[in-house]
């Protein structure tokens, strides 16, 4: 369950260097209206079709933003971690629209929430805040375009190889279902492709994990 409380200072701005230059009026608005929210793993941040009530500045933790198909299949859009904002939240606030996707907490989060009314006032009155919002918005939109390019123009085996290579080590502790959810496909499809990779000697499959044996071969898949 999420816990919300008023903020008492603006020390957290250090995590967003571009906001350190906020004008006095904007700082006053934040102190008056912003709130701190903390939520555990599994908390639903927002659901598709619901209205947006606040701008989010992530201090710590991680959540994933995803889209569900009519059959219940999930595709990962992006993740929000410490020092970041949420592009869909920004889109909904700027366009006065409902959320087109959903989000869930993966690591305990600590956020700053700026209510919609205060957000719009700061967008009008603060050049520093306005520039921060739009620059972050542009960067995140670029990331979504990259995702669209991968989904539309890259084969599933190449996308799977890329996902595996993003792991920091050779041990990948994710289930076939978790990999399928990130790729927006069925578990059976991912399992078949992983089996092909294993037959080629590129990885070894285990229960709830797999080991990368030939990173170079997987890298050739995505080039």
RAURDA-V603171 format. One record per helix or strand. SS is the DSSP state (2 for helix, 1 for strand). FROM is the first residue (numbers start at 0). TO is the last residue. Records with the same first field share a line. If there is no record, write none. Layout:
SS: FROM-TO + FROM-TO
This chain:
1: 2-5 + 34-38 + 43-45 + 53-67 + 73-80 + 84-84 + 101-114 + 170-171 + 202-205 + 208-211
2: 10-14 + 16-20 + 23-32 + 86-94 + 115-124 + 126-152 + 155-164 + 175-182 + 186-198 + 214-220
